Amino acid sequence: MPTGIVGEFLDLKAETDADVLAMQCGDFYEFFADDAELVADELDLTVSQKSSHGSSYPMAGVPLTELTPYVKALVERGYRVAVADQYETDDGHAREITRVVTPGTILETADDDARYLAAVVREWVGPGAGASASEGDDADGPYGLALADVTTGRFLLTELDDASDLRAELYRFDPAEVLPGPRVRNDDDLLGAVREDLAGSLSVFDAEAFAPGRASHAVRDQFGRETADSVGVDSDLALRAAGAVLGYVEETGAGVLASMTRLTAYGDGDHVELDATTQRNLELTETMRGDADGSLFETVDHTVTAAGGRLLREWLTRPRRNRSELDRRLDAVEALAAAALARDRIRETLGGAYDLERLAARATSGSAGARELLSVRDTLDLVPSLVDAIEGTELADSPIAAVLDRVDRDRAAALRDELANALADDPPKTKTQGGLLREGYDDELDELIASHEEANEWLDSLAEREKRQYGLSHVTVDRNKTDGYYIQVGKSVADQVPEHYREIKTLKNSKRFVTDELEEREREVLRLEEARGELEYELFEALRERVADDAELLQDVGRVVAEIDALASLATHAAGNDWVKPDLTDERRLDVDAGRHPVVERTTDFVPNDLRLDEERGFLIVTGPNMSGKSTYMRQAALIQLLAQAGSFVPARAATVGLVDGIYTRVGALDELAQGRSTFMVEMQELSNILHSATADSLVILDEVGRGTATYDGISIAWAATEYLHNEVRARTLFATHYHELTTLADHLPRVANVHVAVDERDGEVTFLRTVRDGPTNRSYGVHVADLAGVPTPVVDRADRVLDRLREEKAIEAKGGSRGGERNGDGDAGSDTRQVVFDLSSGSFAGGSDRAGGGTATANTAPEPATEREEVDRLDAETRAVIEELSDVDVTATAPVELLSRVQEWQERLDENR
């Protein structure tokens, strides 16, 4: 076992479960053994060797002042990094682990996005739940969720009904680190789903931190005994998750608990439900390919501050249902959109703002330096400028003025003035070398600085005095760590120095000397430097604590800056893209005049379309060819609804929007075979979630249902789902389908209507008009789409001929391999063929004679068809009975479910008779 510095390192490493340890050794942080090789590989550091009692260990290090970027880089790669700092003792010095930096507790991040630490607690609801419930129970149940952004001090908590809701929230907030509670960490299915949805890490934390008593105590200590009740937290599960987050932040030593001043409960019915699938399908923050470019957020984001961007993202991913709040936002956007000059001045002013919420967290953690406090000063200094930009303009009586009124301007001005009077204009990066504070801030410090400068002036002029007094040349006075202050004289005149010079070192061309007076002055300078540094740092720490005491004020100002920035961003986009203010209503309706897709309209010559959904017309079956714009039409409806409930203007000529409680989408599932789920299984799971979750106040977007299975299975599912959504759920629904059979439902279900994307067909040329009109489409144009996609001409031509014969219910020849390249009458190569007819009732081909085997059918001539009666007479008795029953059925008078049941019965009887 190694001893010495390497042994101390390994002992400290054994105390923590961190992946890497950085241990301070004087002016460096060192990594040894496996840790040295790891950081060398990850961060391209040079590895040397450290000997310890006959053994050699890899060693890598970084300067004391440069640790932060290296830790940040390691944490962003998913590593937990422990930091051991050195401190002085009576026997010399010692080291101890002072903090553990994890993905969810890192403060030093250049990323403008929120960086959440999440904790999840599950309550098992099966038999014997409670103390007797086993760790391995996999029944779903309510979940407690807490989320803290340590970089801003934001703290949220809620209770969720099931795993689907939990996944939606985790996907929405995208935490950098998740702490699963005792029962959650053993739920492999849930953890697998979380890993699938998130890029963040999962960390196991002390199970005791999730215990109800300990967690509640932690929450009370942090936020006050009555806070949980006052903000409406009535969930023990949410409190347990919150307590675990607080315990983890404290244990890792992030030092930011003081910045967590507000506890916010959400999930009280005020927000629109958006499951993870819907967030992905609508491409709110990233496209299906995972790119930010092309997302809704990237489209409308014109914010000029990091905090404004975070807030705008939150508005888009957590739309509201609170009518008064949405009206307030819309009125603010309207005022800003109309006041172009004032808006530009506001945005120009905000461009100089720093991220006050994150600066408050840095101050409370003790990691803020003088430059960060200068950023606080400069941002507080913008408040009067914002007031000036609003007062005296058309914005003076708008909601924007009310937003700014939330700032305690007197307190903000007092803190700004104190920082302005205290801090030097250009302080050094380090906090201990002096020069942090302005002259006149503290009398005692001013006296020390004056004495220090006087001593330095004596030293600076010493060389010239010595030259004049003793006639010496080549004399310099300097200082280093080894020799301290010294007088250096060239060798050629070294024998001329006075007797009181004492030689301390001989160099190649010079000699170094000291004198009693110089040593005395050196001691005085060192004493003054130490006293100045200690006093200045003491004063600076007091100033930083003063800022930390006002963390809540900084958070208030930061949130006001963020809100004004987000509102100005929405106004900027609305004014520049001809968006309109939606008319919000409590009625169940979505009425859009000349609506557009907010993202697609930026890159193409967009064709606007109308949309009407209301109590009488609440379910639209959308038909039309592939590539004609059905999906765009439906997505733009969902996005217009979402934008309105985010408080934004919408891309339309006019829009009346009834508030919804949730938006649910099922749009073209991707294969998830790696997770054991096929395309069709994913499709059905998404449909199941919608049918269970949507209400009469929801908006549902279905882009194909049942396409992943056999034709009649698919039609059956789509038919039944339509009936259920129409009759039971009654949600406002848009359902795009290629099953034209479903369009007949508009004749039987009162709230169902058909719309289609129009096509212009002239002289064999097909043009997709991108215009949505009432009524069903008459065909799908799939072969035309295949031609557009570049499918080889022989395939397209053959498909056309097959399609024509299918429409006419004529015989189709199934072609085999070519024989010698001979051509038949259709211009096709000669081939083995078999005369077949596609049986629409069974969805399969019924075979005829084999041409190669001497059958009489030719390539161009179908066999002379028998009469219908003759065909029936040739069949066996059971088959004839089925046909007779089928002939007697009144399809229009038979319920769909009953009809499908009878079809299944007939198929079973025919199968048994084969």
Long-range contacts (C-beta under 8 A, 24 or more apart in sequence): 2-52, 2-53, 2-55, 2-57, 3-52, 3-53, 4-52, 4-53, 5-30, 5-32, 5-50, 5-52, 6-32, 6-33, 6-50, 6-52, 6-57, 7-52, 8-95, 9-33, 12-82, 12-84, 12-95, 12-96, 12-97, 13-82, 15-97, 16-82, 16-97, 16-100, 17-80, 18-79, 18-80, 18-81, 18-82, 18-100, 19-79, 19-80, 19-81, 20-74, 20-79, 20-80, 20-81, 20-82, 21-81, 21-82, 21-83, 21-84, 21-97, 22-62, 22-67, 22-70, 22-71, 22-81, 22-82, 22-83, 22-84, 23-84, 23-95, 24-64, 24-83, 24-84, 24-85, 24-86, 24-95, 25-61, 25-86, 26-64, 26-86, 27-63, 27-64, 28-61, 28-62, 28-63, 28-64, 29-61, 29-62, 29-63, 29-64, 29-67, 29-83, 30-59, 30-60, 30-61, 31-59, 31-60, 31-61, 32-57, 32-58, 32-59, 33-57, 33-58, 34-58, 36-60, 38-79, 39-70, 39-74, 42-73, 42-74, 42-77, 42-79, 43-70, 43-73, 43-74, 65-429, 65-430, 68-108, 69-108, 71-101, 71-106, 71-108, 72-106, 72-108, 72-109, 75-101, 75-102, 75-103, 75-106, 76-103, 76-106, 78-103, 78-201, 80-203, 97-253, 98-253, 99-252, 99-253, 99-254, 99-255, 100-251, 100-252, 100-253, 101-252, 101-254, 102-177, 102-201, 102-203, 102-252, 103-176, 103-177, 103-200, 103-201, 104-148, 104-150, 104-175, 104-176, 104-177, 104-178, 104-200, 104-203, 104-248, 105-150, 105-177, 105-248, 105-249, 105-252, 105-254, 105-256, 106-150, 106-151, 106-176, 107-150, 107-151, 107-254, 107-256, 107-358, 107-361, 107-362, 107-365, 107-367, 108-367, 109-151, 112-306, 112-309, 112-310, 112-355, 113-309, 113-310, 113-313, 114-149, 114-151, 114-152, 114-154, 114-173, 114-310, 114-313, 114-314, 115-149, 115-150, 115-151, 115-176, 116-147, 116-148, 116-149, 116-173, 116-174, 116-175, 116-176, 117-147, 117-148, 117-149, 117-150, 117-175, 117-176, 117-177, 117-179, 117-245, 117-248, 117-249, 118-145, 118-146, 118-147, 118-170, 118-173, 118-175, 118-177, 118-178, 118-179, 118-245, 119-144, 119-145, 119-146, 119-178, 119-179, 119-180, 119-181, 119-205, 119-210, 119-241, 119-242, 119-244, 119-245, 119-248, 120-144, 120-145, 120-166, 120-170, 120-178, 120-179, 120-180, 120-181, 120-184, 120-241, 121-145, 121-181, 121-183, 121-184, 121-210, 121-237, 121-240, 121-241, 121-244, 122-181, 122-183, 122-184, 122-187, 122-237, 123-183, 123-237, 124-183, 133-183, 135-182, 135-183, 135-186, 136-186, 137-183, 138-187, 138-189, 142-237, 143-184, 143-237, 144-181, 144-235, 144-236, 144-237, 144-238, 144-239, 144-240, 144-241, 144-242, 145-169, 145-170, 145-238, 145-241, 146-238, 146-241, 146-242, 146-244, 146-245, 147-173, 147-175, 147-245, 148-245, 148-246, 148-249, 148-260, 150-249, 150-254, 150-256, 150-259, 150-361, 151-357, 151-358, 151-361, 152-259, 152-307, 152-355, 152-357, 152-358, 152-360, 152-361, 152-555, 152-558, 153-256, 153-259, 153-260, 153-261, 153-262, 153-357, 153-360, 153-361, 153-364, 153-551, 153-555, 154-260, 154-262, 154-264, 154-357, 155-223, 155-242, 155-245, 155-260, 155-262, 155-263, 155-264, 156-264, 156-265, 156-266, 157-233, 157-235, 157-238, 157-239, 157-241, 157-242, 157-263, 157-264, 157-265, 157-266, 158-235, 158-238, 158-265, 158-266, 158-267, 159-235, 159-237, 159-238, 159-267, 160-267, 163-190, 163-193, 164-275, 164-689, 164-693, 165-273, 165-275, 166-190, 167-193, 167-194, 167-197, 167-275, 167-276, 168-273, 168-274, 168-275, 168-276, 168-279, 170-194, 170-197, 170-198, 170-276, 171-197, 171-198, 171-276, 171-279, 171-280, 172-274, 172-276, 172-279, 172-317, 172-318, 174-198, 174-199, 174-200, 175-200, 176-200, 176-201, 177-201, 177-202, 177-203, 178-202, 178-203, 179-203, 179-204, 179-205, 179-244, 179-245, 179-248, 180-204, 181-207, 181-210, 181-240, 181-241, 181-244, 182-207, 182-210, 192-675, 196-675, 197-276, 203-248, 205-244, 205-247, 205-248, 206-247, 206-251, 209-243, 209-244, 209-247, 209-248, 210-240, 210-241, 210-243, 210-244, 211-240, 212-236, 212-239, 212-240, 214-243, 214-247, 215-239, 215-240, 215-241, 215-242, 215-243, 215-244, 215-247, 216-240, 216-243, 217-243, 218-242, 218-243, 218-246, 218-247, 219-243, 219-246, 219-263, 222-246, 222-257, 222-260, 222-263, 223-260, 223-261, 223-262, 223-263, 227-263, 228-263, 231-263, 231-264, 231-265, 232-265, 232-268, 233-263, 233-265, 238-265, 254-365, 255-364, 255-365, 255-366, 255-367, 256-361, 256-364, 256-365, 257-364, 258-364, 258-365, 258-548, 258-551, 259-360, 259-361, 259-363, 259-364, 259-365, 259-548, 259-551, 259-555, 261-551, 261-552, 261-555, 262-552, 262-555, 269-321, 269-661, 270-320, 270-321, 270-322, 271-318, 271-319, 271-320, 271-321, 272-318, 272-319, 272-320, 272-321, 272-642, 272-645, 272-660, 272-661, 272-662, 272-663, 273-661, 273-662, 273-663, 273-664, 273-693, 273-698, 274-317, 274-318, 274-319, 274-642, 274-662, 274-663, 275-664, 275-689, 275-693, 277-665, 277-666, 277-686, 277-689, 278-638, 278-663, 278-664, 278-665, 279-317, 281-635, 281-665, 281-666, 281-667, 281-701, 282-635, 282-638, 282-639, 282-642, 282-663, 282-665, 283-599, 284-316, 284-317, 284-642, 285-313, 285-316, 285-317, 288-670, 294-599, 295-599, 296-598, 296-599, 296-639, 296-642, 299-573, 299-598, 299-599, 299-602, 300-569, 300-570, 300-573, 300-598, 300-643, 300-648, 301-569, 302-568, 302-569, 302-572, 302-573, 303-565, 303-566, 303-568, 303-569, 304-347, 304-350, 304-351, 304-353, 304-565, 305-350, 305-351, 305-353, 305-355, 305-561, 305-562, 305-565, 306-355, 306-358, 307-353, 307-355, 307-356, 307-357, 307-558, 307-559, 307-561, 307-562, 307-565, 308-350, 308-561, 308-562, 308-563, 308-564, 308-565, 308-566, 308-568, 308-569, 309-565, 309-566, 310-562, 311-559, 311-562, 311-563, 311-565, 311-566, 312-565, 312-566, 312-569, 312-570, 315-566, 315-646, 315-647, 315-648, 316-642, 316-643, 316-646, 319-642, 319-645, 319-646, 319-663, 320-645, 320-646, 320-647, 321-645, 321-659, 321-660, 321-661, 323-584, 323-586, 323-659, 325-647, 326-584, 326-644, 326-645, 326-647, 326-659, 327-584, 328-399, 328-647, 329-399, 329-567, 329-646, 329-647, 329-648, 330-581, 330-582, 330-584, 330-647, 330-648, 330-649, 331-398, 331-399, 332-398, 332-399, 332-400, 332-403, 332-567, 332-571, 333-567, 333-570, 333-571, 333-574, 333-581, 333-647, 333-648, 333-649, 334-571, 334-581, 334-649, 335-394, 335-395, 335-398, 335-399, 335-400, 335-571, 336-395, 336-398, 336-400, 336-567, 336-568, 336-570, 336-571, 336-572, 337-571, 337-572, 337-574, 337-575, 337-649, 338-394, 339-393, 339-394, 339-395, 340-575, 341-393, 342-389, 342-390, 342-393, 342-394, 342-395, 343-568, 343-571, 343-572, 345-389, 346-386, 346-389, 346-390, 346-400, 346-564, 346-568, 347-565, 347-568, 347-572, 349-382, 349-385, 349-386, 349-389, 350-382, 350-386, 350-561, 350-564, 350-565, 350-568, 352-378, 352-379, 352-382, 353-379, 353-382, 353-561, 353-565, 354-378, 354-379, 355-558, 356-554, 356-555, 356-557, 356-558, 356-561, 357-554, 357-555, 357-558, 357-559, 357-562, 359-554, 360-547, 360-548, 360-551, 360-554, 360-555, 360-558, 361-551, 363-544, 363-547, 363-548, 363-551, 363-554, 364-548, 364-551, 366-541, 366-544, 368-544, 368-547, 369-427, 369-429, 369-430, 369-431, 370-423, 370-424, 370-427, 370-428, 370-431, 370-436, 370-540, 371-427, 371-429, 373-419, 373-423, 373-543, 373-544, 373-547, 374-419, 374-423, 374-427, 376-415, 376-419, 376-547, 376-554, 377-416, 377-419, 377-420, 377-423, 379-557, 379-561, 380-412, 380-413, 380-415, 380-416, 380-419, 380-557, 381-416, 381-420, 382-561, 383-407, 383-409, 383-412, 383-413, 383-416, 383-557, 384-409, 384-413, 386-564, 400-564, 400-567, 403-560, 403-563, 403-564, 403-567, 404-560, 404-564, 406-556, 406-560, 407-556, 407-557, 407-560, 408-553, 408-556, 411-550, 411-553, 412-553, 412-557, 415-546, 415-547, 415-550, 415-553, 418-543, 418-546, 419-543, 419-547, 422-539, 422-543, 423-543, 431-537, 431-540, 432-533, 432-537, 433-533, 434-529, 434-532, 434-533, 434-536, 436-536, 436-537, 436-540, 437-536, 437-539, 437-540, 441-539, 442-535, 442-539, 444-535, 445-532, 445-535, 445-536, 445-539, 448-528, 448-531, 448-532, 448-535, 449-532, 451-528, 452-525, 452-528, 452-529, 452-532, 455-521, 455-524, 455-525, 455-528, 456-525, 458-521, 459-485, 459-521, 459-525, 462-487, 462-518, 463-487, 470-496, 470-497, 470-498, 471-496, 472-496, 472-497, 474-510, 477-518, 479-522, 483-512, 484-514, 484-519, 484-522, 485-514, 485-518, 485-519, 485-521, 485-522, 485-525, 486-512, 486-513, 486-514, 486-518, 487-512, 487-513, 487-514, 487-515, 487-518, 488-512, 488-513, 489-513, 567-647, 570-647, 570-648, 570-649, 571-649, 573-648, 573-649, 574-648, 574-649, 577-601, 577-602, 577-651, 578-651, 579-648, 579-649, 579-650, 579-651, 579-652, 580-649, 580-650, 580-652, 580-653, 580-654, 580-655, 581-649, 582-640, 582-643, 582-644, 582-649, 582-650, 582-652, 582-655, 582-656, 582-657, 583-654, 583-655, 583-656, 583-657, 584-644, 584-657, 584-658, 584-659, 585-656, 585-657, 585-658, 585-659, 586-658, 586-659, 587-614, 587-615, 587-658, 588-614, 588-615, 588-618, 588-658, 588-696, 588-697, 588-732, 589-613, 589-614, 589-615, 589-656, 589-657, 589-658, 589-732, 590-614, 590-637, 590-640, 590-641, 590-655, 590-656, 590-657, 590-658, 590-699, 590-732, 591-655, 591-656, 591-657, 592-637, 592-640, 592-650, 592-652, 592-654, 592-655, 592-656, 593-652, 593-653, 593-654, 593-655, 594-652, 594-653, 594-654, 595-636, 595-637, 595-640, 595-650, 595-651, 595-652, 595-655, 596-636, 596-651, 596-652, 597-632, 597-635, 597-636, 597-639, 597-651, 598-636, 598-639, 598-640, 598-643, 598-650, 598-651, 599-639, 600-632, 600-636, 601-651, 607-769, 607-770, 607-771, 608-652, 608-653, 609-633, 609-636, 609-770, 609-771, 609-772, 610-772, 611-637, 611-772, 613-637, 613-732, 613-734, 615-751, 616-750, 616-751, 617-751, 617-753, 618-726, 618-730, 618-731, 618-732, 618-733, 618-751, 619-722, 619-725, 619-726, 619-732, 619-733, 619-735, 619-749, 619-751, 619-752, 619-753, 620-733, 620-734, 620-735, 620-752, 620-753, 620-754, 620-755, 621-722, 621-735, 621-737, 621-742, 621-743, 621-745, 621-746, 621-752, 621-753, 621-754, 621-755, 621-776, 622-734, 622-735, 622-736, 622-737, 622-755, 622-756, 622-757, 622-772, 623-736, 623-737, 623-738, 623-740, 623-743, 623-754, 623-755, 623-756, 623-757, 623-776, 623-777, 624-736, 624-756, 624-757, 624-758, 624-759, 624-777, 624-780, 625-757, 625-759, 625-768, 625-777, 625-779, 625-780, 625-781, 625-782, 625-784, 625-785, 626-738, 626-780, 626-781, 626-782, 626-785, 627-768, 627-785, 627-788, 628-757, 628-759, 628-768, 628-770, 628-781, 629-757, 629-768, 629-770, 629-772, 630-703, 630-736, 630-757, 631-667, 631-668, 631-703, 631-736, 633-734, 633-757, 633-772, 634-701, 634-703, 634-734, 634-736, 635-665, 635-667, 635-701, 637-699, 637-701, 637-734, 638-663, 638-665, 638-699, 638-701, 641-699, 658-732, 659-697, 660-697, 660-698, 660-699, 660-732, 661-695, 661-697, 661-698, 662-693, 662-694, 662-695, 662-697, 662-698, 662-699, 663-698, 663-699, 663-701, 664-689, 664-690, 664-693, 664-694, 664-698, 664-699, 664-700, 664-701, 664-731, 665-700, 665-701, 665-702, 665-703, 666-690, 666-701, 666-702, 666-703, 666-704, 666-705, 667-701, 667-703, 668-703, 668-704, 669-708, 678-708, 679-708, 680-708, 680-709, 683-707, 683-708, 684-717, 687-717, 687-721, 691-721, 691-724, 691-725, 691-729, 694-725, 694-729, 694-731, 695-729, 695-731, 696-729, 696-730, 696-731, 697-731, 698-729, 698-731, 698-732, 699-731, 699-732, 699-733, 700-725, 700-729, 700-731, 700-732, 700-733, 700-734, 700-735, 701-733, 701-734, 702-733, 702-734, 702-735, 702-736, 702-737, 703-736, 704-736, 704-737, 704-738, 705-735, 705-737, 706-739, 707-738, 710-843, 711-843, 712-843, 712-903, 714-739, 715-739, 715-741, 715-742, 716-900, 718-742, 719-745, 719-896, 719-900, 720-896, 720-897, 722-749, 722-752, 723-749, 723-896, 723-897, 726-751, 726-752, 738-780, 740-776, 740-777, 740-780, 743-776, 746-776, 798-828, 801-826, 806-838, 809-837, 809-840, 810-837, 810-862, 811-835, 811-836, 811-837, 811-848, 811-857, 811-862, 811-863, 812-836, 812-837, 812-838, 812-845, 813-851, 813-857, 813-859, 814-845, 816-852, 824-859, 824-860, 825-858, 825-859, 825-860, 826-859, 826-860, 828-859, 833-859, 835-862, 835-863, 842-907, 876-913, 878-909, 878-910, 878-913, 879-910, 879-913, 882-906, 882-909, 882-910
